[in-house]
Amino acid sequence: MAVDVARGLAVLGMFAAHLWPREVLDERLFDGRSAILFATLAGVSLGLLTGGSRPPARGRWPRLSGSIAIRALLLVLLGLALQAWNDFVLVILPYYGVMFLLVLPLLRAPRVVVALVGAVLVVAAPWAASLVPVDARGDAAAPGGLGLAQDALLVGAYPALVWLPFLCAGLLAARSDLRRGRTRLILVVGGVLAAVVGYGARSLPGAADVAALDPAAHGGAPAELVGSGGVALAVLGVLLGLLDGTSGRSRQVLRTTLHPLAATGAQPLTVYAVHLLLTAPLFVLHRLAGGGYGLPIGWLVASVVLTLLAATLWQRWLGRGPLERVVGRLSRPWSWGEGPHDRGTHDQGPDDQGPHDHGTGGHGLGPVVAAPSVRG
């Protein structure tokens, strides 16, 4: 349940990043950190899907890797469609799909290799990104496929190579057995220390002149990767300790109280897609009326309350979210001739995790869209 609650927090945090009313895109607590928590939990979910504390056996790997690769492509296609519909928000899903493809080789790697790759990328990926020529909008200046690849991997809104350390951290957590108290403690203590180091870097003498020490949200500097990644791990560790590491009445009260958040986190693809579909016309009307970024605060409150309610009722009466069902089915073409009982427990994937207890649980608008899109 803890992973579902954390994912629910991440999704609602991205709602806040998109909808919070403001005249300029200044940084708020939920900016950047919500999407980074989402990416970190993708690594956790991939780790759980592929064996938890034990990497997948050789016999299971062809179908597992094939399913994840298909899911990745589906996320890219869905994300591009949603981005074409709602260009007020920079949609994470296409980058998310690329991250899935990049992390595939690490899913059978030992923990030390995962940790080493993540640590190297924290420094190497931002350095490589700094070498990419960009235009006035911050997009890669190179034409054609090269520019597209540079955007997807290094200088886009959620550059996959720069963000891959978050998936590595989540995968490493899952491979360390989330049921163990020691793992939870390491997540909390290590996460807090990383956050202090990352965000504290801006206080070092001369830090203002060193880009790598700037932890600003969506800056992609090593300081941000360490600091925001630490926050994500600490949040996960705290929730694991509270929801899966306690017993008795207090645990039941917490689980009941946080159930709507867990229901939201259990169907994140559906919730995120519906949010983007419904907010696009609201953004248009708000900008035509002379509004700034986001929407009036009442829309954010209503979005959160209605999402929690709808997700809870949907899960109670209908189970998995509709997009989670569709993506799950399409990603396993070899099972299309099987009945639901034949498919077994491999029916879930990293983008459609339900509640569990094993340690986790485009529309040509001209001037009104001239302002930059908002990230999560």
VEXSEKE-644687 format. One record per residue (C-alpha): residue number from 0; x, y, z. Coordinates in nm, 3 decimals, decimal comma. Layout:
! VEXSEKE-644687
+-----+---------+---------+---------+
!   n !       x !       y !       z !
+-----+---------+---------+---------+
! NUM !       X !       Y !       Z !
...
+-----+---------+---------+---------+
! end
This chain:
! VEXSEKE-644687
+-----+---------+---------+---------+
!   n !       x !       y !       z !
+-----+---------+---------+---------+
!   0 !   0,000 !   0,000 !   0,000 !
!   1 !   0,285 !   0,239 !   0,075 !
!   2 !   0,399 !   0,256 !  -0,288 !
!   3 !   0,043 !   0,327 !  -0,401 !
!   4 !   0,010 !   0,608 !  -0,144 !
!   5 !   0,343 !   0,755 !  -0,252 !
!   6 !   0,238 !   0,736 !  -0,617 !
!   7 !  -0,092 !   0,903 !  -0,530 !
!   8 !   0,100 !   1,186 !  -0,363 !
!   9 !   0,317 !   1,220 !  -0,673 !
!  10 !   0,017 !   1,240 !  -0,908 !
!  11 !  -0,167 !   1,496 !  -0,694 !
!  12 !   0,158 !   1,690 !  -0,656 !
!  13 !   0,175 !   1,714 !  -1,034 !
!  14 !  -0,186 !   1,838 !  -1,032 !
!  15 !  -0,069 !   2,118 !  -0,800 !
!  16 !   0,228 !   2,200 !  -1,023 !
!  17 !  -0,005 !   2,231 !  -1,323 !
!  18 !  -0,297 !   2,415 !  -1,158 !
!  19 !  -0,152 !   2,633 !  -0,883 !
!  20 !  -0,235 !   2,998 !  -0,970 !
!  21 !   0,071 !   3,220 !  -1,020 !
!  22 !   0,179 !   3,510 !  -1,236 !
!  23 !   0,531 !   3,376 !  -1,297 !
!  24 !   0,671 !   3,024 !  -1,293 !
!  25 !   0,842 !   3,052 !  -0,957 !
!  26 !   0,939 !   2,736 !  -0,773 !
!  27 !   0,703 !   2,580 !  -0,519 !
!  28 !   0,750 !   2,275 !  -0,298 !
!  29 !   0,563 !   2,046 !  -0,537 !
!  30 !   0,747 !   2,164 !  -0,852 !
!  31 !   0,987 !   1,903 !  -0,985 !
!  32 !   0,979 !   1,692 !  -0,671 !
!  33 !   0,638 !   1,540 !  -0,753 !
!  34 !   0,749 !   1,421 !  -1,097 !
!  35 !   1,077 !   1,294 !  -0,950 !
!  36 !   0,887 !   1,094 !  -0,689 !
!  37 !   0,678 !   0,953 !  -0,976 !
!  38 !   0,993 !   0,851 !  -1,167 !
!  39 !   1,154 !   0,697 !  -0,859 !
!  40 !   0,842 !   0,490 !  -0,798 !
!  41 !   0,861 !   0,371 !  -1,159 !
!  42 !   1,193 !   0,211 !  -1,068 !
!  43 !   1,034 !   0,056 !  -0,759 !
!  44 !   0,744 !  -0,084 !  -0,962 !
!  45 !   0,973 !  -0,225 !  -1,229 !
!  46 !   1,178 !  -0,388 !  -0,957 !
!  47 !   0,871 !  -0,545 !  -0,796 !
!  48 !   0,736 !  -0,658 !  -1,133 !
!  49 !   1,062 !  -0,834 !  -1,213 !
!  50 !   1,110 !  -1,026 !  -0,892 !
!  51 !   1,140 !  -0,784 !  -0,603 !
!  52 !   1,456 !  -0,858 !  -0,409 !
!  53 !   1,561 !  -1,121 !  -0,666 !
!  54 !   1,629 !  -1,034 !  -1,032 !
!  55 !   1,410 !  -1,229 !  -1,276 !
!  56 !   1,508 !  -1,579 !  -1,376 !
!  57 !   1,639 !  -1,628 !  -1,729 !
!  58 !   1,324 !  -1,818 !  -1,832 !
!  59 !   1,092 !  -1,530 !  -1,741 !
!  60 !   1,304 !  -1,257 !  -1,895 !
!  61 !   1,195 !  -1,271 !  -2,264 !
!  62 !   0,828 !  -1,212 !  -2,184 !
!  63 !   0,895 !  -0,967 !  -1,902 !
!  64 !   1,129 !  -0,754 !  -2,111 !
!  65 !   0,896 !  -0,773 !  -2,410 !
!  66 !   0,599 !  -0,663 !  -2,200 !
!  67 !   0,791 !  -0,371 !  -2,051 !
!  68 !   0,917 !  -0,262 !  -2,395 !
!  69 !   0,560 !  -0,267 !  -2,534 !
!  70 !   0,437 !  -0,070 !  -2,234 !
!  71 !   0,712 !   0,184 !  -2,292 !
!  72 !   0,606 !   0,236 !  -2,655 !
!  73 !   0,240 !   0,265 !  -2,553 !
!  74 !   0,331 !   0,529 !  -2,294 !
!  75 !   0,522 !   0,727 !  -2,558 !
!  76 !   0,226 !   0,716 !  -2,800 !
!  77 !  -0,030 !   0,804 !  -2,533 !
!  78 !   0,191 !   1,082 !  -2,401 !
!  79 !   0,236 !   1,237 !  -2,746 !
!  80 !  -0,141 !   1,230 !  -2,801 !
!  81 !  -0,205 !   1,395 !  -2,464 !
!  82 !   0,065 !   1,654 !  -2,533 !
!  83 !  -0,102 !   1,742 !  -2,865 !
!  84 !  -0,432 !   1,792 !  -2,681 !
!  85 !  -0,300 !   1,983 !  -2,380 !
!  86 !  -0,001 !   2,202 !  -2,465 !
!  87 !  -0,030 !   2,401 !  -2,144 !
!  88 !   0,140 !   2,115 !  -1,959 !
!  89 !   0,464 !   1,937 !  -2,043 !
!  90 !   0,356 !   1,574 !  -2,037 !
!  91 !   0,592 !   1,330 !  -1,869 !
!  92 !   0,465 !   1,010 !  -2,032 !
!  93 !   0,678 !   1,010 !  -2,352 !
!  94 !   0,993 !   1,056 !  -2,147 !
!  95 !   0,867 !   0,798 !  -1,899 !
!  96 !   0,843 !   0,544 !  -2,180 !
!  97 !   1,200 !   0,619 !  -2,292 !
!  98 !   1,316 !   0,574 !  -1,933 !
!  99 !   1,154 !   0,230 !  -1,927 !
! 100 !   1,352 !   0,128 !  -2,235 !
! 101 !   1,680 !   0,264 !  -2,095 !
! 102 !   1,643 !   0,084 !  -1,763 !
! 103 !   1,565 !  -0,255 !  -1,920 !
! 104 !   1,928 !  -0,379 !  -1,923 !
! 105 !   1,957 !  -0,302 !  -1,551 !
! 106 !   1,661 !  -0,513 !  -1,446 !
! 107 !   1,876 !  -0,829 !  -1,438 !
! 108 !   2,189 !  -0,656 !  -1,310 !
! 109 !   2,329 !  -0,695 !  -0,955 !
! 110 !   2,256 !  -0,414 !  -0,711 !
! 111 !   2,613 !  -0,288 !  -0,721 !
! 112 !   2,589 !  -0,239 !  -1,098 !
! 113 !   2,257 !  -0,053 !  -1,065 !
! 114 !   2,406 !   0,171 !  -0,796 !
! 115 !   2,721 !   0,238 !  -1,000 !
! 116 !   2,527 !   0,326 !  -1,317 !
! 117 !   2,300 !   0,559 !  -1,121 !
! 118 !   2,593 !   0,731 !  -0,949 !
! 119 !   2,784 !   0,783 !  -1,275 !
! 120 !   2,476 !   0,926 !  -1,448 !
! 121 !   2,419 !   1,178 !  -1,168 !
! 122 !   2,738 !   1,349 !  -1,284 !
! 123 !   2,780 !   1,238 !  -1,646 !
! 124 !   2,426 !   1,300 !  -1,777 !
! 125 !   2,402 !   1,667 !  -1,667 !
! 126 !   2,754 !   1,725 !  -1,803 !
! 127 !   2,653 !   1,574 !  -2,140 !
! 128 !   2,335 !   1,784 !  -2,139 !
! 129 !   2,541 !   2,100 !  -2,088 !
! 130 !   2,724 !   2,028 !  -2,416 !
! 131 !   2,404 !   2,019 !  -2,626 !
! 132 !   2,337 !   2,341 !  -2,824 !
! 133 !   1,985 !   2,466 !  -2,750 !
! 134 !   1,755 !   2,729 !  -2,901 !
! 135 !   1,578 !   3,017 !  -2,726 !
! 136 !   1,310 !   2,777 !  -2,593 !
! 137 !   1,567 !   2,543 !  -2,444 !
! 138 !   1,505 !   2,270 !  -2,702 !
! 139 !   1,790 !   2,100 !  -2,886 !
! 140 !   1,905 !   2,317 !  -3,177 !
! 141 !   2,007 !   2,022 !  -3,395 !
! 142 !   1,759 !   1,937 !  -3,673 !
! 143 !   1,582 !   1,609 !  -3,739 !
! 144 !   1,642 !   1,289 !  -3,552 !
! 145 !   1,951 !   1,412 !  -3,372 !
! 146 !   1,761 !   1,699 !  -3,214 !
! 147 !   1,474 !   1,469 !  -3,122 !
! 148 !   1,712 !   1,226 !  -2,954 !
! 149 !   1,889 !   1,505 !  -2,765 !
! 150 !   1,555 !   1,637 !  -2,640 !
! 151 !   1,438 !   1,294 !  -2,530 !
! 152 !   1,761 !   1,198 !  -2,358 !
! 153 !   1,933 !   1,516 !  -2,238 !
! 154 !   1,759 !   1,855 !  -2,266 !
! 155 !   1,384 !   1,793 !  -2,282 !
! 156 !   1,132 !   1,863 !  -2,009 !
! 157 !   1,209 !   1,532 !  -1,836 !
! 158 !   1,530 !   1,415 !  -2,007 !
! 159 !   1,546 !   1,039 !  -1,981 !
! 160 !   1,921 !   0,997 !  -1,928 !
! 161 !   1,933 !   1,277 !  -1,672 !
! 162 !   1,636 !   1,127 !  -1,487 !
! 163 !   1,749 !   0,766 !  -1,511 !
! 164 !   1,923 !   0,783 !  -1,169 !
! 165 !   1,578 !   0,815 !  -1,009 !
! 166 !   1,469 !   0,486 !  -1,165 !
! 167 !   1,798 !   0,332 !  -1,059 !
! 168 !   1,736 !   0,445 !  -0,701 !
! 169 !   1,385 !   0,301 !  -0,703 !
! 170 !   1,504 !  -0,025 !  -0,857 !
! 171 !   1,780 !  -0,049 !  -0,600 !
! 172 !   1,524 !  -0,002 !  -0,322 !
! 173 !   1,305 !  -0,280 !  -0,459 !
! 174 !   1,604 !  -0,514 !  -0,496 !
! 175 !   1,692 !  -0,447 !  -0,131 !
! 176 !   1,359 !  -0,596 !  -0,012 !
! 177 !   1,111 !  -0,329 !   0,094 !
! 178 !   0,976 !  -0,561 !   0,364 !
! 179 !   1,294 !  -0,531 !   0,568 !
! 180 !   1,308 !  -0,274 !   0,844 !
! 181 !   1,671 !  -0,207 !   0,762 !
! 182 !   1,582 !  -0,116 !   0,403 !
! 183 !   1,318 !   0,129 !   0,523 !
! 184 !   1,559 !   0,288 !   0,768 !
! 185 !   1,826 !   0,326 !   0,499 !
! 186 !   1,569 !   0,488 !   0,268 !
! 187 !   1,473 !   0,744 !   0,533 !
! 188 !   1,821 !   0,821 !   0,667 !
! 189 !   1,992 !   0,805 !   0,328 !
! 190 !   1,716 !   1,008 !   0,167 !
! 191 !   1,733 !   1,283 !   0,428 !
! 192 !   2,113 !   1,299 !   0,403 !
! 193 !   2,096 !   1,318 !   0,023 !
! 194 !   1,836 !   1,596 !   0,045 !
! 195 !   2,057 !   1,792 !   0,286 !
! 196 !   2,361 !   1,748 !   0,063 !
! 197 !   2,175 !   1,832 !  -0,259 !
! 198 !   1,983 !   2,133 !  -0,137 !
! 199 !   2,264 !   2,243 !   0,092 !
! 200 !   2,500 !   2,268 !  -0,205 !
! 201 !   2,361 !   2,612 !  -0,290 !
! 202 !   2,501 !   2,739 !   0,044 !
! 203 !   2,861 !   2,650 !  -0,036 !
! 204 !   3,105 !   2,938 !  -0,104 !
! 205 !   3,100 !   3,024 !  -0,474 !
! 206 !   2,806 !   2,790 !  -0,542 !
! 207 !   2,619 !   3,062 !  -0,730 !
! 208 !   2,884 !   3,042 !  -1,003 !
! 209 !   2,876 !   2,662 !  -1,035 !
! 210 !   2,580 !   2,528 !  -1,233 !
! 211 !   2,623 !   2,177 !  -1,094 !
! 212 !   2,549 !   2,304 !  -0,742 !
! 213 !   2,213 !   2,461 !  -0,830 !
! 214 !   1,927 !   2,241 !  -0,702 !
! 215 !   1,650 !   2,443 !  -0,873 !
! 216 !   1,356 !   2,231 !  -0,985 !
! 217 !   1,386 !   2,100 !  -1,342 !
! 218 !   1,738 !   2,240 !  -1,372 !
! 219 !   1,881 !   1,891 !  -1,412 !
! 220 !   2,198 !   1,970 !  -1,215 !
! 221 !   2,363 !   1,703 !  -0,998 !
! 222 !   2,255 !   1,897 !  -0,687 !
! 223 !   1,890 !   1,867 !  -0,790 !
! 224 !   1,925 !   1,498 !  -0,874 !
! 225 !   2,074 !   1,424 !  -0,533 !
! 226 !   1,845 !   1,653 !  -0,334 !
! 227 !   1,512 !   1,571 !  -0,498 !
! 228 !   1,603 !   1,205 !  -0,531 !
! 229 !   1,672 !   1,202 !  -0,159 !
! 230 !   1,331 !   1,353 !  -0,087 !
! 231 !   1,164 !   1,081 !  -0,295 !
! 232 !   1,347 !   0,801 !  -0,115 !
! 233 !   1,274 !   0,950 !   0,227 !
! 234 !   0,903 !   0,981 !   0,146 !
! 235 !   0,896 !   0,619 !   0,035 !
! 236 !   1,081 !   0,503 !   0,346 !
! 237 !   0,852 !   0,692 !   0,583 !
! 238 !   0,538 !   0,556 !   0,418 !
! 239 !   0,673 !   0,202 !   0,420 !
! 240 !   0,748 !   0,233 !   0,789 !
! 241 !   0,407 !   0,376 !   0,875 !
! 242 !   0,188 !   0,157 !   0,655 !
! 243 !   0,376 !  -0,169 !   0,626 !
! 244 !   0,608 !  -0,158 !   0,925 !
! 245 !   0,356 !  -0,099 !   1,203 !
! 246 !   0,086 !  -0,320 !   1,344 !
! 247 !  -0,236 !  -0,298 !   1,539 !
! 248 !  -0,500 !  -0,029 !   1,542 !
! 249 !  -0,270 !   0,259 !   1,443 !
! 250 !  -0,178 !   0,081 !   1,121 !
! 251 !  -0,542 !   0,014 !   1,039 !
! 252 !  -0,639 !   0,376 !   1,104 !
! 253 !  -0,360 !   0,497 !   0,877 !
! 254 !  -0,452 !   0,253 !   0,603 !
! 255 !  -0,818 !   0,351 !   0,617 !
! 256 !  -0,738 !   0,723 !   0,620 !
! 257 !  -0,496 !   0,698 !   0,327 !
! 258 !  -0,700 !   0,452 !   0,123 !
! 259 !  -0,832 !   0,718 !  -0,123 !
! 260 !  -0,473 !   0,826 !  -0,187 !
! 261 !  -0,372 !   0,465 !  -0,243 !
! 262 !  -0,664 !   0,413 !  -0,481 !
! 263 !  -0,545 !   0,716 !  -0,679 !
! 264 !  -0,192 !   0,581 !  -0,686 !
! 265 !  -0,313 !   0,239 !  -0,799 !
! 266 !  -0,451 !   0,384 !  -1,126 !
! 267 !  -0,209 !   0,668 !  -1,203 !
! 268 !  -0,220 !   0,642 !  -1,581 !
! 269 !  -0,597 !   0,685 !  -1,592 !
! 270 !  -0,597 !   0,966 !  -1,335 !
! 271 !  -0,315 !   1,156 !  -1,508 !
! 272 !  -0,470 !   1,118 !  -1,855 !
! 273 !  -0,817 !   1,232 !  -1,740 !
! 274 !  -0,657 !   1,529 !  -1,564 !
! 275 !  -0,485 !   1,638 !  -1,888 !
! 276 !  -0,798 !   1,586 !  -2,098 !
! 277 !  -1,024 !   1,787 !  -1,867 !
! 278 !  -0,789 !   2,073 !  -1,786 !
! 279 !  -0,700 !   2,167 !  -2,146 !
! 280 !  -1,029 !   2,355 !  -2,216 !
! 281 !  -1,016 !   2,511 !  -1,869 !
! 282 !  -0,669 !   2,648 !  -1,940 !
! 283 !  -0,796 !   2,791 !  -2,272 !
! 284 !  -1,087 !   2,972 !  -2,105 !
! 285 !  -0,866 !   3,097 !  -1,822 !
! 286 !  -0,605 !   3,242 !  -2,061 !
! 287 !  -0,873 !   3,400 !  -2,283 !
! 288 !  -1,005 !   3,573 !  -1,971 !
! 289 !  -0,658 !   3,718 !  -1,907 !
! 290 !  -0,549 !   3,471 !  -1,640 !
! 291 !  -0,190 !   3,374 !  -1,569 !
! 292 !  -0,039 !   3,033 !  -1,508 !
! 293 !  -0,252 !   2,765 !  -1,353 !
! 294 !  -0,619 !   2,809 !  -1,262 !
! 295 !  -0,810 !   2,963 !  -0,971 !
! 296 !  -0,731 !   2,768 !  -0,654 !
! 297 !  -1,084 !   2,628 !  -0,633 !
! 298 !  -1,019 !   2,421 !  -0,945 !
! 299 !  -0,720 !   2,257 !  -0,781 !
! 300 !  -0,917 !   2,178 !  -0,465 !
! 301 !  -1,205 !   2,037 !  -0,669 !
! 302 !  -0,965 !   1,832 !  -0,882 !
! 303 !  -0,802 !   1,672 !  -0,580 !
! 304 !  -1,128 !   1,597 !  -0,397 !
! 305 !  -1,306 !   1,459 !  -0,702 !
! 306 !  -1,003 !   1,252 !  -0,803 !
! 307 !  -0,977 !   1,092 !  -0,459 !
! 308 !  -1,350 !   1,017 !  -0,457 !
! 309 !  -1,368 !   0,885 !  -0,813 !
! 310 !  -1,057 !   0,670 !  -0,775 !
! 311 !  -1,187 !   0,517 !  -0,453 !
! 312 !  -1,528 !   0,436 !  -0,598 !
! 313 !  -1,382 !   0,303 !  -0,924 !
! 314 !  -1,144 !   0,073 !  -0,740 !
! 315 !  -1,418 !  -0,042 !  -0,501 !
! 316 !  -1,667 !  -0,135 !  -0,772 !
! 317 !  -1,468 !  -0,184 !  -1,093 !
! 318 !  -1,112 !  -0,269 !  -0,985 !
! 319 !  -0,824 !  -0,157 !  -1,202 !
! 320 !  -0,833 !   0,171 !  -1,393 !
! 321 !  -0,946 !   0,151 !  -1,757 !
! 322 !  -0,615 !   0,267 !  -1,907 !
! 323 !  -0,426 !   0,030 !  -1,678 !
! 324 !  -0,642 !  -0,255 !  -1,810 !
! 325 !  -0,591 !  -0,158 !  -2,175 !
! 326 !  -0,215 !  -0,107 !  -2,148 !
! 327 !  -0,178 !  -0,425 !  -1,945 !
! 328 !  -0,366 !  -0,626 !  -2,207 !
! 329 !  -0,193 !  -0,475 !  -2,509 !
! 330 !   0,150 !  -0,531 !  -2,358 !
! 331 !   0,101 !  -0,910 !  -2,352 !
! 332 !   0,001 !  -1,016 !  -2,704 !
! 333 !   0,099 !  -1,375 !  -2,625 !
! 334 !  -0,185 !  -1,394 !  -2,370 !
! 335 !  -0,465 !  -1,265 !  -2,594 !
! 336 !  -0,600 !  -1,616 !  -2,644 !
! 337 !  -0,601 !  -1,694 !  -2,272 !
! 338 !  -0,876 !  -1,647 !  -2,019 !
! 339 !  -0,825 !  -1,427 !  -1,712 !
! 340 !  -0,743 !  -1,727 !  -1,495 !
! 341 !  -0,484 !  -1,851 !  -1,743 !
! 342 !  -0,296 !  -1,521 !  -1,741 !
! 343 !  -0,221 !  -1,547 !  -1,372 !
! 344 !  -0,048 !  -1,290 !  -1,161 !
! 345 !   0,160 !  -1,142 !  -1,444 !
! 346 !  -0,144 !  -0,932 !  -1,545 !
! 347 !  -0,008 !  -0,620 !  -1,377 !
! 348 !   0,279 !  -0,400 !  -1,478 !
! 349 !   0,479 !  -0,102 !  -1,363 !
! 350 !   0,221 !   0,151 !  -1,478 !
! 351 !  -0,081 !  -0,027 !  -1,330 !
! 352 !   0,017 !  -0,158 !  -0,993 !
! 353 !  -0,279 !  -0,221 !  -0,767 !
! 354 !  -0,276 !  -0,231 !  -0,388 !
! 355 !  -0,048 !  -0,489 !  -0,242 !
! 356 !   0,102 !  -0,580 !   0,090 !
! 357 !   0,436 !  -0,734 !  -0,001 !
! 358 !   0,642 !  -0,433 !   0,080 !
! 359 !   0,473 !  -0,172 !  -0,142 !
! 360 !   0,221 !  -0,212 !  -0,162 !
! 361 !  -0,280 !   2,053 !  -2,977 !
! 362 !  -0,552 !   2,246 !  -3,086 !
! 363 !  -0,424 !   2,561 !  -3,269 !
! 364 !  -0,510 !   2,823 !  -3,009 !
! 365 !  -0,271 !   3,094 !  -3,121 !
! 366 !  -0,197 !   3,372 !  -2,873 !
! 367 !  -0,367 !   3,212 !  -2,575 !
! 368 !  -0,101 !   2,940 !  -2,565 !
! 369 !   0,199 !   3,166 !  -2,612 !
! 370 !   0,314 !   3,125 !  -2,252 !
! 371 !   0,546 !   2,835 !  -2,165 !
! 372 !   0,392 !   2,506 !  -2,060 !
! 373 !   0,405 !   2,398 !  -1,698 !
! 374 !   0,601 !   2,096 !  -1,584 !
! 375 !   0,514 !   1,861 !  -1,304 !
+-----+---------+---------+---------+
! end
